[in-house]
Amino acid sequence: MPTAGSRNGNFTGFANHDCDGDGSSTGANDGPVCNPFTGKAFANATIPDALISPISKKLANLFPLPTVNVFNPDQNNNNFFTQRANKELINNYEIKIDHKLTAKNSLSGRFNDQRLKTNRANLLPGLPTAGFGAGDELGNTRQVSVTDTHTFSPTILNEFRFGLTQINISILNCGVGGACGTSATFATDIGYPNANDGSLAASGGPGLGNFGSGFTEYLGDGGLFQVKSKNPYFADSLTIVHGTHVTKFGGEMRLRYLNTIDGGRSGFLKGNMQYADDAPASNRLVGGQVCPLASQRPIFDIDGNLDHTECYIDANGIPYGGTANAQANELMSLRLTAAKFLAGRSTCALRNMASSFRTIGR
């Protein structure tokens, strides 16, 4: 869970990282959060607000505060504990009618309706799906059947049957259609573009997660899962008794109409963004590239002589690596937009956290 400080860029309380790649995390250039543009730790373990994406910051501040304070919270050192309150509701009823129309004709009918709703509580109320399977699972079945039996004579009997079964199975993860009380327009609400398009299938939040150092609970889902099935059934049989023999003729027809939406297997309808804890990285200069002094990294040979110079950013001003903390990498929305850091400015145009993500067509 983001701490009270880390959600706003202050990573005090996190362990040091090797920012300059010298194999040690205790040097003068090292700290809890590294500057990916320079390979040196940010002063006071704090990312300048000008380098923080407003969208990422807004999202981080929607997380609840930790329930316990621990040093260096991560995937194996949790700072938040909660319990789920799952619920299951089943409503089922059936109506059956038998009626003798005439001495030779009888009619029977049956109607059954079953509604199942299982709610797996959201670990983080108000946020998109947090915790495996969080959301509403629906399993609704409705069936009607009619049988008409007609006796033409003591030896000839006809039976006609008709049935219709409707099945609706769906998983509404938290946020899909407003499930769990999470906004159906969550992505739009925080400023994440090209995700919510007004449809049920693309409602709620995108997939968002951090792994490794700076781990946070994975949020969101791939999109609506829904299966609608309509199955009509027609059958007729004629029975003839002649002496000690019985002959029966008949036929049946079964139709199936199926409509399926599987957002997760369609490549995440609302986008999927995950951050690892990549540290600063440098590469050799490409042809014609000018690397500002603050982003240069000298590489020495085994004798201590300068071999060549590498740069922490590419020709477009985008860092090759990260901050060594997944939360910080998300806060800075690294590698999604070009930085102005190297153009003689102190600000960075990291405003559109998901500007390069587009909703996958359905």
Phi, psi and omega in degrees: 000134176303137178283172179300330179272314188296329180294345178243010174104356181261113185254029171299137183099001174252154182289155177292154176233158176281097185279326186260004174073024180268006179089359180234149177247017182243008182282176182295335182269358187262159180182182182293333181219125187264150174273111185292347180276339188233344184072022177233151181294144172295142179298138177059026179054033186231127175282128177303140184301331181293341180263003183260133176289126178302326180292313180297319180294320179296317178297313182300325182279358173274344176292144173293160178288155178302150176272341175221151178260120178231154176281135178054062177297135177203197188298331181250010180218074189287149179239014180217132180226139180206174177231151178267150173237087182278149181226147175226131181231125179235124173240125184218130175214157182219141177236131180228134181229130173241131183218132178265110184287312178219182179296337183248359186225127177231152184226136175226147180216151180218139177229131180229137179224124178231128180236123181239130176224120177245125179251117172262114190300146177284129179295331182233086184306138179094339179263161175298168187327114176235116185103137187303128174074010182299132180141194181255127172255126182245134175223090185252131180230134179226133184220138174228138178220145181226135177233127177246121180246124182234127178260110179282324179201174178301343183244359182231123183226134178239138179230122178247134181231140175225140177214154177218125178241129176242130180234133177229107178246128181209152174240114178256091177296160188303118183110330178289115183067017181082015180301147179067009182082006177275138184303134177291344179246037185304314182300314178296321183300323182267357177097010180280114189276164170060029179246295178281121180246012179094351180269158175297321184298330183246031178267161180094212184246158176284175174283126182222127180201154176233143184226151181083214177297126185089018180304140169227157180302134180293136180243156170089187186202172182282341183132180184300136166247121183209133176234120175244127183230133177234121189230095175278154184217130178232138178207148176214140179220143179239125181247129180236126178254123177224107182065235180266009182248148176234126178245135182229128177243152177178176178199162178214156178223127178239129179244151177221123176247122187234132176232118185234134171237123179230086186299320182296321180274000176263012176090028180064098185296335186251007181094158181215120184231123180228138181247136172260183184258043180303139178267172177304144180221151180229157177221162176298153178292139174271167185306123177083357182285135175251121182256120178303150184305319184295339183255007181277146177229110179286138178245122184256152177277183185292343178267001179088010179266147179297122180265311177195173179242133176250170182232141180280352182229158180273186184294342179265004179084015181261131181298144175286330183240205184227207186260356186076009177222125185297320178299317181293321177300321178289318180303322181273355182048051187296144176067016176257331178221156182284141182269150175258006184306324188264008180258028180079017181241162180254006181249163182225131184276072181246063187260326185258092188306327184234038186295336182265004180259136177232147178299133179286131182299147180248000000 
